[in-house]
Structures are given as C-alpha cells and as structure tokens.
Amino acid sequence: MSALLSDWTPDWAFLSSSFPASASASPSSTSPAASAPPNSASPFPSSASATSSFYTPASHPSSSSSPSSGTYHTPAPAAAGAASILTLPPEILTQICLDACTSHRTGPPREARALCLTCRAFNGVLSWRANAPLYAAVFAAQFDLAAARRRARARERDDAAGSGQGGEGEGEDLFRSERVGDELRRRWTALTRMRLTAAARTLSHLSEPELEADLWTALVLLLEDDGSNLPQLCEYARIDEYMHVFWRERLLRPSMADPPQLPEETVARALGLWVLWHTCSERLLEHETPLIQHTALFALRPYAFAAHKYDIFAAPWYEPVLPLLPPGSSEDDPNNIDALFGDPPSQAASEPRHQIPYFGTLLPVEPPPAGLAAIMLFSLRTSFRSAHPLASPLVSTAAALTMPLAPVAQPMHHTAPPTAANTAHGQALLEIVRPPFAHELRGGRGSGAWDGDWRRMTRCWDLMRGRGLAVGETDVSGVWEGKFTFFDFDSYRDMLTGSARSVYEGAFAEQPQVWRLTARRARIADSLRRQILAERRERGAAEGEMTGLASVVDDQWRWGEEELVLQGSGHSAWGEFNLVGNVRTWDGLVSLRKEYTPAARGTWLYRGYLVGDNYLVGRWRDTFTEKTQDGYEGIFALARRS
C-alpha cells in the first residue's frame, strides 16, 4: 500500500493545505525567501503569498546552491529559453497552466504542480494560494457546476421567502474562487483515495471518517452529474472496483456471519447502498454469474424486509404535520421531544447531526436511508432478466397459499446462504415490470432529475423548525406500474421475535400492480387539525411535561393551510382497488390507503418517497397493528408510465 501511495501522491499532493511546505526535503533548511540575495529580483511582483511558498533548494532542481547553505541563486542568463518565458505576463502563464491542466479528460490537474515546482516565479503566480481563479477555472472544466448553482439559488429563494427578507447574492457567495478551489482540492483528495483503495482491493487502511468522506463525495458527484462528474468517478476513481470492495467487506461479510445477524445501519452502509444503485447498470448485471446474483439478493434481504430495524422515513410516518414547532413559535426545548416521538433527544434537536464539507462551508444534511436504496436494488435484481437467469429454488405451491389474503398462488423465492450447490439454474422469475435504473430515471433531464432528492437530503434534517419542502413539490399524478413484494408471514413473525436467520431464509413472493393517481390541493380540514393537536396533547403535552412545546397544543393553527390530497384506483393479481391518501408537505412522504374491492381482500397502507421524480418506492403495512408498533410489512417499487 505504501508503494501505491508513493506512486500516486504527485497526482494530488499539490492540492493539500500543507503544500508546498510538505515538499521540503530538509526540515532544517532555511527558507529561500529569507536567504535570497537582496539584489535577486523576480520577473513578477513580490507578495506575501508568493514569498511564503518558496521552495527549499533541495526540492528545486534548477537551484545551484548547496542544500546545507539554503541559499537561492537566480538561474544563469545562459538559459535563454527559461528567461524568455519568465517575462510573460501572469495572465498568459495562467492560461498556459489552465490549458495544460484541462488537456486530459479525467484525472487531477497534476500539471499545475509540475509548473509550480519549476521555479519560485512560477510558484508565485500559479500556486493555489496566489491564483485561486485558476483553480476555480480548472474545477469548472473538470466537474459539473450547474446543479450546485441551481440548487444554491433555489435554497436562497426559499430562505428569503421564509424569512420575509431579501438575501440575493448569498448563493453566489458560495462559489467564490477560493471556495471553488477548496472544493477542487477536497474532491481530488477523495477521488485519489478511492483509486488507491480500488487498486489495493481492501478498505482496511481507511478510517471510518475517510470512508464516509469518500462515499459522500461520490454521492454528491452522482447527484450533480451533467456529463463531467461521472467520467471522473468511473475512469479515474474506478468507482465500480471501489464499490465491489465496499460490497464485499461492508455489506456481504456481516450477512455471512455464523450465526446470522442483522448488520448495523451506519452512515457508510447507507451511502454505499445509494452509490451502488446510482452506478448499477445493465452491463454489470448481465455479466454477473448466478452465484454473484444469488449472493447480492442474500445480502440485501435484511435492509429490504427488516422494516423494524431499517427505517426509511425522514420523520415518523404517522405524523401528518411537520416540523414539530409551528413557524414563528418562540418555544424550543429539544430535551422534551422524545415524549412525542420516543427518540433520543440528540436525534431530534435543532442542531444538524451530520455536516459535510461543501465549497468551503459545512452543509447540514440527513443521510438518505439505507432501506430505500436497498429496496430499489432488490426490486431491480429480482426482475431483471440477465444473461444468466437468477437461481431461485422454489417451494411448493402449498407454501405460497399460506400467505395472508393471497387469492392467487405464486412461487415463493428463497435465497439461502449462497453456495455453488444451491445456485443451479431454476425456474425464471415472474413476468413483472422492471423498475428503472438510475440513468433511465435521469432521461434527458440530467442532474435536474435529482433536485427533489437533494432538497429532501439537505432540507429535512431538522424536525423542530426545518422548513422542508413546499406544497405541490412532490408530483405523483399519473399512471404507475411495478410490483409489491410480500414476505412469508411466519418468517416475518419469527424475525420480529429476534430470529435473524428467518430474514435470510424466509420465502417471499411478488405481484405486479398498476396505479392511476390524481392529486389536488385542499385546505387542511379543521377536524384534522383538532385530531393532530389532540394526539400530541395525549402524548404528554397536556399535563405540563412538555412546557417547552406549549405552542404545539395551542388552539391557534400556525402550520400550512393546504395539503396535497391523492385519489386513484388500480389493479393487481389480487383484484381491483381504490387509493386515497395525501403527501406530507415537509418531506414529500406519500401515504396511501389501498382498499380492495370486494373488501374481503384486505386494506393496506402504503408509504414511500419519489426518487428521481419517476420512481415511487417504499413499504406497505397492515392496518390492524397500532401505528406505533411493529406490524406486518413488505416493499413496493413503482415506475411512472411514460
């Protein structure tokens, strides 16, 4: 590993905050700036930033001084070519450096470092400290910037509307040359570390903060990609190889433990699943062997089916109105919030739990839930017809009939611990509409397809006061088609009692379905307002235990006046059904009550989110269990019909 680091360090070391001090060969050497003869003049105006970054003679190949003396000598006049280029204006040297750095499609701007190492005059003009606009221009040539600017302007408008004040120009302040240059250094540091990890084929040398930083960088690049980000990830950072290592060590290895156990949900695992989904493609799935396909489904099972362990909601799904405190409220006592939601106070306070470096600032974010990405990956893999059909040993039809309220017997699929013995080709999966890949959801919209996901990630982290999204921002009108998946009832019951083995070995089945939804704005009914306030009062506010949240039970309603109401119908193999529900404005949570006709086929509650505007994914549950308790749940994934 040390050899690899030595080989690749020149690609990105110049972007380090310690450059050029780190290039000094001898810590005891005297600064050339301090020891330079008084008459030695530079072709460019001297400045503090330039003189502070001069190199020691040991690191300057053209210096004729001895390393021990630390004395810098101006190059001899015989070097006519060198003398002529040093007479060029700084802006010409800047353009030369920019052209050199952008002459290759991918990879860090290593040419800038090479030029800075040439002589102190070049370093004084082209170093990161002295020429921030140069590195901002390099960033614009190597990475996509349109999405970041568009989302910053949208956030600025939202904040201005919420405060009732102007604030124009604050979004552009985020993209000052110094901050863009800082983002360039940070991204290439992470991408080079990913390349090294892919070459080493192990994550063992990475700390947890470094792993999270790499995955955050990859996800942000994918969400902002308009054509430039993806080549840097794929061709330079070798994202496919990197994620293969991540998959093996962080996702598959915990699932293969003996005895079986449910992996702990961490930020790194959640981010990794999302990056895996964004980079999943037909090419990858088509070339997988049956054993790899079988292994992938096996490792995804806990995140897809263990609803009690892996939550997919930005806030409790049964809360119809958020944030917790109404706009304009002066009350704020985060220590009492657990009386409402049963969560530790640290999970609901107004301070962000997660912040990531972003253009020289710290951006508050809420990591997207692992469960949503796992459901999308699971749904893709169970319905994608690859060159090697998935091996799925099937149980008898009698076992399928044990599923509650299932009028049509369907094959139940097993994914027992993967071995060569149980991956023989079996019966093909049901003919079900395949959910789309991430690149298909983007279509011709580019990064604009992920604006809603970005807003949910950056706006829905504060349950106390966070503004969240706007009414009507989540558009689910239209025709949707996909499938819902249900888990063997007995296995699900065993899972809730603590049996991890049942999660991996239980059978599941799938059914296709089609939805037709219409949405309309409606005023929040007074009866619903009273019900919301009464429920919150019942959970502790009435007896004074939550004095800091008195405004929550105030008779005066201070939340939004409107909501998005949903109505529709659909059909599946179980029959026809009606749909009714709404969209929670704060985070865009879609909640629908699905009632079959005749009613004997059951009533089910669907809750999920839009992903990329054209993919509706989430979990359904029974309507008999108390909403705050663990009920019988499954997954669904629907794609908008074009």
N, C-alpha and C positions, 0 to 999 in steps of 0.2 A: 504493500500500500504506500509506503514511504517513497518508493521509486516512482509510483504513479503521480503522487503529489509533486515530486520534484520535476517530472516531465511537464505537468500542466500548469504549474504555478505561474510561468510567464504570461499565460493567457489572461490572467485576471488580477495578478498581484498589483498592477498599477492602479487598479480601482480601489485598492484598500486604503483606509483612512491613514494608515501609517506610511504610505508611500510619499516621498522617496526615502524616508529615514531607514526603512527596512532593507534598502538596497546597499547600505553601507557595509563594507566588508570588515572594517575595524571600528568597534565602538569607541576606541580611544582616539581616533583620527580627529584632527581639528577641522572645523567647517571651512571649506574653501572660501566662503564669503568673508570670513574673518581674517584669513591669511592671504588673501589676494593682494598683489601689489597695488598701491594707490593709483598708479597710472594705467592699470589694465582696464580698459573700457569695453563695455558690451555694445553691440550694434543696436540694442533695444533699451528703452528707458528702464532704469532700475526701479524695483518696487519691493516692498517688504515681503509680499507673497512670493516673488521670484527669488530673492536672495535667500529666503528661509528654506528653499527647497533645492539648493545646490547640492551636487553630489560630492562625495569624498573622492580623492584621486584614485583610490583602489577600485572604484566602480566606474571610472571614466576611462575608457580605453585610449582616448587621444591625449590624455594628460602625460606630460613628460617628467613630472615631478616624482620623487620617490615617495612610497606610501608612508614612510616614517615622518617625513617632514610636513606632510599635509599642505604643501604649497601648490597653488594652481598657477599654471603658465598658459598664457594665451597661445593658441596654435600659431605655428610659424607662418609667415607670409607666403612661403612656398606653396602652401595648399591653396592654390588659386581658385579651384572649384568650390572648396568649402567657404572661402572668403566671399565669393560672389553670392552664394545662397544666403549667407548671413545678412546680406544687405537688403534682402527682400522685406517689404512691409509685413507687419504681423498678420494683417488680414489675408495676405497671399499664402503665408505659411499655414494659417488656419484652414484655408480652402484645400491646400495640398494634403494636410493631415486628414481632413474630412473625406476627401476623395479616396485616400488610401484605406481609411477605416471602413468605408462603405463599398469597397471594391469586391468584397465577397458577400455572398447571400446570408450566410449564417456564421456564428461564432463571435466571440468578443472582439472589441477593437484593439487588438494587440499591437497594431501598427503605431498607435499613439504612444505606447510605452517605449517602443523601439526608437521613435523620434526623440522622446524626452531623454532617453539615455545617451543620445548622440553628443550633446554638449549642454552646458548650462544656459546658453542663449535660447536654444530650442525649448528647454525645460521651462524657462521663464515665460515663454509665450504659450506653450501647448499643454502645460500641466493642468490637472483638474482644478487646482486652487486658483490658477491665474486665468483660465479660459473656460468658465462654466458654459457660455453659449455654444462652444464647440461640442461639448459632450451632450448638451441638450439636442443639438442637431444630429449627433450620432444616434441618440435614442429614437428620434423621430424617423430615422432611416431604417432602424433595426426592429422596432417594436410598433405596435398599433397604439395610437394615442386618441383616436376619435371617440371611442367608447368612454374612456376616462373623462374627457372633456364634456361629453354629452351628459354623463351621469352627475358630474360635479355641478353643471348648470341646473339640472333638474333638482338636485338637493338644495341648491341655493334658492331656487324659486319656492320650494316647499317651506324652507325655513323662514323665508321672508313673508310668505303668506301666513304662517303660523304665528309669527311674532308681530305681524302688522307693520313691520318696518322694512325699509329697503335693505340692501345688503349686496347690491350688484358689485361685481368685481372680486368678491371673496373667492369665488370658484376659480377665477383666472390666477389668483394669487398662489393657488396650489401648484401651478405649472411654471413658476419662475425657473430660470435656467439652473439655479443652484439646486433646487429640489428635484428637477428632472435628472440632473447629473447624479444626484444621490440615489435616485431610483435605478439609474443605469448601473451603478456600481453594485447595488444590492441584488439586482436581478442576475447579473453575470456571476456574482459570487455563488448564488443558489444554483444556477444552471450548471456551472462548472462542478460544483459539489455533486450534483445529480449525475453528471457524466462520469465522474470518478467512481461513484457508487455503482453505476451500471457496469463499469469495467471490473471493479473488484468483486461483483456478484455477492455482496453482503451489505447489511445495514449495521453491522456490529461496531463500526468505527464512528457512527453518528450518535450524538446525544439526542434526547427527545426534543429539545427546543430546535435543534438543527433539522431534524426530520420534519417537524411541523412547519418550520420556515420554508423548507423545500416544497412541501405539498401546498402550502398557501400560495407560494409563488406560481406553481403550476396551475392551480385552480383559477387564480386571477388572470393569468395569461390566456387560459381557455375561455373564460367569460368575456374577455376583451378582444378576442381574436377576430380580425377582419382580413386575414391573409398573411400577416407578417409574423405573428406570435407563434403559430403552430410549427412552421419550419424550424424555428429556434429550439422548440421543445423536442421535435422529432429527430431532426438531423444532427443537432449539436448535443443537446442534453440526453438524447437516446431514451426518451420517455417510456417507450414500450419495454425496453430491457429493465429500466429502473422500476417500473410498476410490476414487472414479473418478479423481481427480487422482493418488493414490498408484499406482493400477494403471497409468496411462499413463506416469508418469515413472520408477517404480522397478521395474516388472515387465515391461512391454511394450518399453520403449525399449532395454534391454540385449539382448533377444531379436531385435530388428530390426537389430542391428549388421551391418556388412558388413566382413569376413567374419563369419559367425555365431559366437557364443561362448556358453559356459555362464555364466550370471550367478553372481556370487559370493554365497554364502549369508551373509547378515548377520542380526543380530537384528531389524532393522527389517523386512526382507523376510519373515522367518518370522512375526513378529507380524502383519504386514499380511495375509498369506495366511489366518491364523486369523480375523482380524476379517472378512475378505471372506466366509469360509464361514459364520460366525455370522450375518452380515447378508444372506446370499443368500436370495432368496425367489422364489416362482413369478411374482410380479408383475414382478420385474426381468428374469427370463429370458424371459417371454412377450413382452416389448416390445423385446427385442434384435433388431437386424437380423441377417441371415445373415452379413454381414461382421464384425460385432462378435462373434458366436458363434465364427466361424472364428478370429478373432484371439485370443480368450480361450484356446481349446484350444492354439493355437500357442505362446502364452507359458507355458502350464502344462506343456508336454511335458518340459522338462529336469528339473523338480522331481519329476515322476511317474516318468519312465523312467530317468534317470541315477542308478541306485542307488549307483554307486561315488562319486558326487560329493555327493549329498544323503542323509545318514544319517537314519534315522527312529527310532533306538533311544536310550534314555536311557543305556545302557551296552552294551558289545559283546554281541551277541545270543547268542554261543556260550558265554558264561559262565553256568552254571546257578545259581550261588550268589553273592549279593552281600549286604552290602558286602564289600569286599576283605579288611578286617581283621575277624576274628570279634569278637562282643561281649565286652567285658571284656579285650581284648588291650591290653597296655601298649606294644606296638611300633607305631611310626608313623614311617615315612620316605618321604614323598611323592616324594622325588627318585628313588626306585628304582621307582616304579610303572610307568614306561614300559617296563621289562623285561617286565612282564606283558602290557600292552595295546598297547605300541607308540605310545602317545600322549605328547605333551609333558607334562612334569610339571605345568605350570600348569593342564592340563585335568583333572587328577585329584586335586589336592591337596584337603585338608580345608577350605580357605577357599572361600567361595562366589565364583564368577566374576561373578555378577550379583545385584544387590540393588536393590529398588525401594522408594520411599517408600510407606509404608502405615500410616495412622493414627499419624503421628508417629514411626514406627520405620522401620528398614530391614529389609525382608523378603527373606531369601535365596530365590532362585527359579532354575529352569532353564527358559529359553525353550522353549516347545513347538516341535518340529522342523517346518521348512517342508514337508518331504516328506509328512507325514501330512495336513496341510490341503490340499496340492496334489492328493493322491490323491482326497480327498473331493470337491473341486471338479471335478476331471477326470471322476470317475465320475458325478457329477450331470449334468454338461453333455453327456456322451456318451449319456445315456439319457433325458434329459428331453425330452418332446415339446412343444416350444413352438409358438407360432402360426406361426413361420417355421421349418420343418424345417431342421436343420443341413445345410449344403452339404458333402458329403464325396465328392470324386471317388474312385472305386473302381478298384482294379487288377483284373487278370484273376483268374479262379479258379485258374489255374495258379500264380500267385504265392502264394496262400493255402496251397497244398499244400506249399510249401517250409518251412512251419513245422514244427518237430520234433514228432513224435508226435501230430499233429493228424489224427484219423481223419475229421473232417467238414470239408469246405471251407467257409470263412466269408469274407465280404467283408473286405478289408483297407482300413482308413481312412487317408487321407492328410490332413495339414494343412500343406501347403506354405505358404511366405510369403504372407500374406493380401493379395490384391488384388481389385479389383472383377471382374477377368476370371475368377478361379477360385472365385467364390462363387455360381455359378449353382446353382439347386436340383438336388440329386442324389437318389440313392436313400435312402430312410429307413433309420435305424439298425435294428439287430436288436431284436426284442421282448425286452427284458431288464428284470427287476425294478428299479425305480428306487430308488437309495439315498435315505434321508430327508434333509430339510432340518434345520437345527439346531432350528428351532422345533417341528418334528414330534418330534424326539427328546426335547424337554422334556416334551411332553404336558401332563399335569396336575401334574407334579412341580415345576415352576418351577426355581429355582436348584439344587434338590436333585439334578437330573439331572447337574450338572457337578461334584459333590463329588469324585468319583473323579479327574477331570481336574485339579482344583485340588490334590488331595493329591499326585498324581504331579509336578505342576509345582513344588510347594513342599517336597516331602519327598525327591525323588530327584535331588538335585544333588551329593551327597557320596558318591563311590564308596568312600572309605576307611572311613567309620564311619556313614554315613547309615542311619537305621532303615528308611526306605522304608515300604512298605505292609505289611499283615498277611495271613496265610494265609486264604484264603477270601474276601478282599475283592473279588476280581475274579470275578464270576459270569458264566460263559459257557454254562451249561447251557441247553438248549432247541433250537429249530429256527431256523436262519439261512438266509436266501436273498439272493442278489445275483449277483455276476459276478466273473470274473477276466479280466484283460487281458494279452495277450502281444504282445511287440514282435518285429518281423521279425529273425530270428536273424543274418543277415548285417549288417544295420544295427546291431544291438547289438554285434557283434564290432568293427565299424568305430568305434563310439563308444568302446569300451574302448581302442582304439589312438590316440585323440585327435581323432577327427573329430567336431566339434560339429555339422556340417551333417547328419550321419546322424541325430542326435537329432530334428531338426526335420522331416526329410523322410522318415524311415523309416515303413513301414506298421505298423499294429497291428490286432489283432482281439480280439473279446470272446466269452466263453462264459458263459452262465448256470450257476449251480450252487446246490445245496441241501445244507446240513449239518444233522445231528442229533447233538448233543453231550450227554454226561453227564459230570459231574465228581464226584470223590470225594477225600476226604483220605486220604493214605497216608504211612506212615513212609518217610523217605529211606533207601533201601537202603544197606547197608554197602559193597556193591560200587561204587555210585555215589560214595560218599564217597571211597573209595580212588582212584577214577578222577579225581575232581576235584583231589584233592591231588597225585596223580602228574603230572597235566598242568601244574599250576602249578609243581611242582618242576622239571619238564623245561624250562620256560621261564626258568630262571635261578636259582631259589632253592637248588637242591641244592649248587652249588659255592660258596656263600657270597657271591655277587654281590649278594644282596638281604638282607643281615643285618638290616635294619630291618623285614623282613616275615617273620621266622622263624616267627611264630605261624601263618602261612598253611599251613605244611607240618608243623605239629605233629600228632602222631598223635591227639591228643585233639580230637574234633569239638566246636566251640563255636558253630556256627550253629543255625538252627532244626531241629527234629526232623521236621517234617512239610512236605509239599508238596501241591499240588492236581494230581491226575492226571486227564487227559482221555481219553475214548474216544468213538468215534462212527462214523458212516457217512454216505454221501451219494451224490449222483449229479450228473452234468453231461452235456453233449453228448458227452463223451469216454467216458462209461460210468460204472459204479458204482465206489465206492472206500471204503476204510476209513481212519479217522483215529485217531491215537494221539499223545499228547503231554502237556504239562504247562503250568502257569502259574508263571513265575518270581515268587516272592513279593515281592521287593524293589520292582519297578516294575510288576508286573502284565503282563509280556510273555507273550503266548500263543504257544507254539511247538507246531506240529502236523506230523506226518509223514503225507502223503497218498499212499496206495498204491492204484493202480487194480487192479481185478480183471477180466480177467487182468492180470498184472504187466507184460505187454508194453507197456502204455500208459504206463508210467513211474511213478516215485516222486518226489514233490516236497515241499519243506519250506516251510511257511507260518509267518510270524512277524508278529505285529501286536498292536495295543492296542484295548481298549474305549474308545470315545469316547461319552460320554453314556450309558453303560450299555446302549445298544441299537444300537450301530454298531461292528462289528468290521472294522478296516481295517489294511492293512499290505502287505507284499511277500512273494512266493514266490520260491524259487530252486531250481536243480537240485541234485541230491545227489551229483554226480560231482566237483565242484570242491572243493578244500580249503577248509574253513570260514573260514580267514583270508585267502583270496584272493577276487578279484572273479569272481563266477560269473554265469551267465545268470539274470536276474531279471525279474519282472513285478509287477503290482499286483493287489490284490483288495479288494473292498468288500462287506460283508455287513450286512444289517439283520435284527434279531431279529423273527421272525414272531410277531405277537400272537395 
